[in-house]
Amino acid sequence: MSIKGWAVTAGIGAAAGAVAVLMMPRSNPTRKLAAKAANKVEDVAWKVSDTLNSKLDMNM
């Protein structure tokens, strides 16, 4: 399987998993854990974005 095929398969699997988690009741521990993980990923993405922007601003 090529890298593109693997990436598409992984993306579809992740999307299906996300939909399944979102269909669970809000009190479900799995959904709570997924929400915490998503928040942490979002925080890291913002930090990376801020770091890149500050480094790019310093070079200009």
DODRENTOR-549728 format. One line per 3 residues: for each residue x, y, z of C-alpha. Coordinates in pm, 1 decimal. Each point is the difference from the previous one (the first is absolute). Example, Ala and Ser with C-alpha at 12.3 -4.5 7.8 and 13.67 -1.06 7.14 Angstrom:
<sites>
1230.0/-450.0/780.0 ~ 137.0/344.0/-66.0;
</sites>
This chain:
<sites>
0.0/0.0/0.0 ~ 138.7/340.8/-90.9 ~ 38.1/286.2/245.2;
-297.4/179.8/-157.1 ~ -219.9/-306.6/42.6 ~ 111.1/-44.3/358.4;
-64.2/369.1/77.7 ~ -348.0/-12.2/-151.1 ~ -82.2/-318.0/188.4;
127.9/146.2/327.1 ~ -193.5/321.8/-59.5 ~ -323.7/-184.6/-68.9;
52.7/-215.7/308.5 ~ 66.6/305.1/217.1 ~ -309.0/176.9/-135.1;
-216.6/-306.8/63.3 ~ 138.2/-29.5/351.5 ~ -66.1/368.1/67.8;
-359.1/-34.2/-118.3 ~ -50.6/-304.7/222.5 ~ 137.3/186.8/302.2;
-217.6/304.7/-70.0 ~ -308.8/-222.3/-11.1 ~ 65.5/-117.0/356.3;
-173.8/171.8/290.8 ~ 192.5/293.9/150.7 ~ 36.5/-186.7/328.9;
181.5/-291.5/-168.1 ~ 360.5/-28.9/126.7 ~ 129.0/-70.9/-351.5;
-152.6/320.6/-130.4 ~ 145.1/196.9/293.1 ~ 345.6/-145.2/-66.0;
-28.0/78.8/-372.1 ~ -99.1/359.0/81.2 ~ 302.2/40.5/229.6;
230.1/-139.8/-268.0 ~ -148.4/230.7/-263.6 ~ 49.3/300.6/228.0;
364.2/-91.0/58.1 ~ 61.6/-44.6/-372.2 ~ -159.5/338.1/-65.3;
219.2/163.8/265.7 ~ 314.4/-149.0/-153.0 ~ -107.2/110.9/-348.4;
-49.0/357.9/124.0 ~ 341.9/-2.3/169.6 ~ 168.8/-126.4/-315.9;
-182.4/261.0/-206.2 ~ 98.9/279.5/239.2 ~ 362.3/-114.5/0.3;
14.6/-14.0/-379.4 ~ -160.8/342.0/-31.8 ~ 240.6/157.1/249.0;
301.1/-152.7/-176.7 ~ -125.2/117.5/-338.2 ~ -63.1/349.2/135.9;
355.0/18.3/135.7 ~ 142.5/-85.5/-342.8 ~ -184.9/280.4/-175.4;
</sites>
